[in-house]
Amino acid sequence: MLRFGILSTARIARDAVMPALQDAENCVVTAVASRDMAKARALADRFGAPHAFGSYDEMLASDTIDAVYIPLPTSQHVEWAIKAADAGKHVLVEKPLALKASEIEPLIAARDRNRVMVSEAFMVTYAPVWLKVRELLKEGAIGELKHVQGAFSYFNRDAANMRNIPELGGGALPDIGVYPTIATRFSTGSEPRRVQAVVRRDPDFGTDIYASVKADFGSFEMSFYVATQMANRQVMVFHGTEGYIEVKSPFNADRWGPEEIELSNQKHTVSQIFRFQDSRQYRRQAEAFARAVAGEEADVVTLENSVMNQRFIDAVYRAGQHDGWETV
């Protein structure tokens, strides 16, 4: 069993990742750390973890854990991931890993010198929904892919929320823009060459609240928008010469709609619905990470993959500052 310590008591840890770790076949939560000891102890007790720490450094120095999960604000991800790696711990760190691709290079160096596993927590890459999309595209179920279209939006104007605080790494692109990008790269195996973008910021918060993006992948194009002050919506569509694949509730599995894929192949008059009753994408992520740590075969998100995805986002920000294309 891979023994996890949770570095902070953030909501994503409480509501999604810790239950998944406890449910996994090869993981267990053994410790929680917080700058508030009472909060650490309360959350540890809630999940039956035997250890609680009143500081992050104290937990990293402990031999009661083998790995850490880091759900801190984005601006602190790389700093604490490096500290964890230097403490000899394997690291699963919440997305987005960084705010610029260049920030990931020191973490790669820390991973390599300490010989530990470090992975960005893109749970969608472990979800049966996205594994099926990748399979359908590979087998040519819609002919030649020509265009990918996506949308991800929600409404949040809470000034105290970290997503609306620039210093903590807030913004639509870091929070949700990384999902259409990683999902498209994962399912197609292709990388973007150049992008165009419109990026709008909140006049009070200063964070980006809307981005409309066009990306050139060479053999196909991608267009998507993300927004943090628009009504809830999630969709991804892969359109080919013979049909299309529509992914419903593609990122927050079953939260805003059914976990299903619609496949339409008009050349062969094929129409199918693939339904996934319980993807357990966070559990699958945890189990794959633990298998990789154990030296078993497992397809996890590498830091090199994270660099490529962040370069995509970096290029979108640059493109948003002018008309025309920006090279990724």
Sequence and secondary structure as in RCSB ss.txt:
>XXXX:A:sequence
MLRFGILSTARIARDAVMPALQDAENCVVTAVASRDMAKARALADRFGAPHAFGSYDEMLASDTIDAVYIPLPTS
QHVEWAIKAADAGKHVLVEKPLALKASEIEPLIAARDRNRVMVSEAFMVTYAPVWLKVRELLKEGAIGELKHVQG
AFSYFNRDAANMRNIPELGGGALPDIGVYPTIATRFSTGSEPRRVQAVVRRDPDFGTDIYASVKADFGSFEMSFY
VATQMANRQVMVFHGTEGYIEVKSPFNADRWGPEEIELSNQKHTVSQIFRFQDSRQYRRQAEAFARAVAGEEADV
VTLENSVMNQRFIDAVYRAGQHDGWETV
>XXXX:A:secstr
 EEEEEES  HHIIIIIHHHHHHSSSEEEEEEE SSHHHHHHHHHHTT SEEESSHHHHHT TT SEEEE S GG
GHHHHHHHHHHTT EEEEES   SSGGGGHHHHHHHHHHT  EEEE GGGGSHHHHHHHHHHHTTTTSSEEEEEE
EEEEE   TTSGGG GGGT SHIIIIIHHHHHHHHHHH     EEEEEEEE TTT SEEEEEEEEE SSSEEEEE
EESEEEEEEEEEEEESSEEEEEES SSTTTSS  EEEEEETTTTEEEEEE S   HHHHHHHHHHHHHTT     
  HHHHHHHHHHHHHHHHHTTSSS EE 
